[in-house]
Amino acid sequence: GVCAVAIAHWALKAIFDYDEADRANMFKKASESPTGAGLGLIASARDCEVICVVGCGTAVTIDVVDGMLHRGGYILPGLALMESTLQRGTRKVRYDEGEAANISLGVHTGAAVRNGALAAVVALIEKVAHGHAAKHVVLTGGDADIIATQLAIPCEVDSALLLKGMWRYFENKHDPC
């Protein structure tokens, strides 16, 4: 496959590097290690399929991987960070903890803030997945379950995605492809 050709010709392995157009190509010099986000993309990459990989933590990362090519993505504040930013950055947005978030309209300030943050993340994930014809949407991280329950598209929550990427990376360090 592609990995074998890359290794045979350039001593490269299936991890990340940026090309001259600043696109992350999933090939890099074998001596360099991928980032945490890169490990999730490595774990999700599948030959000839478009995948949308979503990290749902302090920050939300939404990336599109097409086969072994990282097409790009978005980084935005995570749900808790969006909420706390509104509380810190405004004088009038104050409320107590309340019920769990969903994407319905909030009927009081707390619900409006929580639901608004969740609705923004859900809408962007759906837009990216549809816009790039992603065959799979994989979510990982602390808020993955709440986000997954609100998506109107099929998705998979994989809490071990980073570990799977690490395993795949180290497996390829000794036995490429």
Buried (B, 14 or more C-beta within 10 A) or exposed (E): EBBEEBBEEEEBBBBBBEEEEEEBBBBBEBEEBBEEBBBBBBBBBEEEEBBBBBBBBEBBBBBBBBBBBBBBBBEBBBBBBBBEBBEEEEEEBEBEEEEEBBBEEBEEBBBBBBBBBBBBBBBBBBEBBEEBEBEBBBBBBBBBEBBBBBBEEEBEBBEEBBBBBBBBBEEBEEEBB
